[in-house]
Amino acid sequence: MNKKGGQSLYYPDFVAVQKLSGGKTVTWIIETKGYEDETVALKDAEAVHWCKKATEFTKSNWRFIKIADAFFRRPGRKFSSYQDMLDKLVDYQQEEKRQLILT
């Protein structure tokens, strides 16, 4: 849904399948963002909703993740695995939220 309340076509930046133990998988809808305008929160909410519905329909796990450009631009940023990147991203996002609360 766009800021005017209408429907828009959506093409994610990336779609990735993560293999978990026990043969399970998670299909990730991945968005990368540099600049965020007023429509980004609407798009994010719609992507989360879509993943919930896709999970219910397909009986496989679909998840949405947004990765800020600043997350990758930190000096020395390296990942040993996709899971390592996700763990560091969660830490980064929590720190960003704390900074917003403090300012």
C-alpha positions as CSV (number, residue, x, y, z in Angstrom):
1,M,0.0,0.0,0.0
2,N,1.3,3.4,-0.9
3,K,1.1,6.7,1.1
4,K,-2.1,7.6,-0.8
5,G,-3.8,4.3,0.3
6,G,-3.6,2.7,-3.1
7,Q,-1.9,-0.5,-4.1
8,S,1.6,-0.5,-5.7
9,L,3.7,-3.2,-7.2
10,Y,6.5,-4.4,-5.0
11,Y,9.8,-6.0,-6.0
12,P,12.1,-6.9,-3.1
13,D,15.8,-6.2,-3.4
14,F,16.6,-9.8,-2.6
15,V,15.0,-13.1,-1.8
16,A,17.2,-15.7,-0.1
17,V,16.6,-19.2,1.3
18,Q,18.4,-20.0,4.6
19,K,18.8,-23.7,5.4
20,L,18.4,-24.5,9.1
21,S,19.1,-27.7,11.0
22,G,16.7,-30.5,10.6
23,G,16.1,-29.7,6.9
24,K,13.9,-26.6,7.7
25,T,14.3,-23.4,5.7
26,V,13.5,-19.7,6.1
27,T,12.8,-17.7,3.0
28,W,13.9,-14.1,3.5
29,I,12.5,-11.0,1.8
30,I,15.5,-8.7,2.1
31,E,15.3,-4.9,1.6
32,T,18.4,-2.7,1.7
33,K,17.9,1.0,2.5
34,G,20.0,4.1,2.4
35,Y,17.5,7.0,2.4
36,E,14.1,6.4,4.0
37,D,11.1,8.5,3.2
38,E,7.5,8.4,4.6
39,T,6.6,5.4,2.4
40,V,9.2,3.1,3.9
41,A,7.3,2.3,7.1
42,L,4.2,1.4,5.1
43,K,6.2,-0.9,2.7
44,D,7.9,-2.6,5.7
45,A,4.6,-3.2,7.4
46,E,3.1,-4.6,4.2
47,A,6.1,-6.9,3.7
48,V,5.8,-8.3,7.2
49,H,2.1,-8.9,6.6
50,W,2.8,-10.6,3.3
51,C,5.4,-12.9,4.9
52,K,2.9,-13.9,7.6
53,K,0.3,-14.7,4.9
54,A,2.9,-16.6,2.8
55,T,3.9,-18.6,5.8
56,E,0.3,-19.6,6.6
57,F,-0.4,-20.4,2.9
58,T,2.8,-22.4,2.1
59,K,3.4,-23.9,5.6
60,S,7.0,-22.8,5.2
61,N,8.7,-19.9,7.1
62,W,8.8,-16.5,5.3
63,R,10.5,-13.5,7.0
64,F,11.2,-9.9,6.2
65,I,14.3,-8.1,7.1
66,K,15.4,-4.5,6.3
67,I,19.2,-3.8,6.3
68,A,20.3,-0.2,6.5
69,D,23.2,0.9,4.3
70,A,25.0,2.2,7.4
71,F,25.1,-1.3,8.9
72,F,27.4,-2.5,6.1
73,R,29.5,0.6,6.0
74,R,30.9,0.2,9.5
75,P,34.7,-0.2,9.3
76,G,35.9,-3.8,9.6
77,R,32.4,-5.3,9.2
78,K,32.7,-9.0,8.4
79,F,30.5,-12.0,8.7
80,S,31.3,-15.6,9.1
81,S,27.9,-16.8,8.0
82,Y,24.4,-15.6,7.1
83,Q,23.3,-16.3,10.7
84,D,26.3,-14.2,12.0
85,M,25.1,-11.3,9.8
86,L,21.5,-11.7,11.2
87,D,22.8,-11.7,14.8
88,K,24.9,-8.6,14.2
89,L,22.0,-6.9,12.4
90,V,19.7,-7.5,15.4
91,D,22.3,-6.0,17.7
92,Y,22.7,-3.0,15.3
93,Q,19.0,-2.4,15.1
94,Q,18.6,-2.5,18.9
95,E,21.4,0.0,19.3
96,E,19.8,2.3,16.7
97,K,16.5,2.1,18.6
98,R,18.3,3.0,21.9
99,Q,19.9,6.0,20.2
100,L,16.5,7.2,19.0
101,I,15.1,7.0,22.5
102,L,18.1,8.9,24.0
103,T,17.9,11.8,21.5
